[in-house]
Amino acid sequence: MKDKNEEFKHDEATDLNENFVKDGAKGITKEDLKKVAEKLQDIEDKVFKNSAFKKIRTETTILFNMIKDYVSGKYTEIPWYAIAAIVFALLYVLSPVDLVPDIIPFIGYLDDAAVVAACVRLIRNEIDVYQTWKKSQNTK
């Protein structure tokens, strides 16, 4: 059983990460979206080659698909804040200079994975709506 201090630390860290993504998403522009779309394969390669992302690969793939479908115009029923949060998280992954430099083996990617996980938690409802839409497209 977790003690109350342990629960508080977990909740505090979760809030901190989600607030980091929220704050970062506020500054995202259409140019940033374009950059992520252009560099999506590089970001995917980085994620799938790194074990730090192992637990969130499925969710990260969904984020990639959301960006692809949004940019292509197939899926536009998503609020800008959700797209901005995804773009912020993926730009964070793309950047080699962040909280923990990616040059440090394994540990350098833990902060990247934490930011992506925070993004997933932050936009969970939008992800669920997207997945429902995606399933409906597959049945047509």
Secondary structure, 3 states (H helix, E strand, C coil): CCCHHHHHHHHHHHHHHHHHHHHHHCCCCHHHHHHHHHHHHHHHHHHHCCHHHHHHHHHHHHHHHHHHHHHHCCCCCCCHHHHHHHHHHHHHHHCCCCCCCCCCCCHHHHHHHHHHHHHHHHCHHHHHHHHHHHHHHHCC
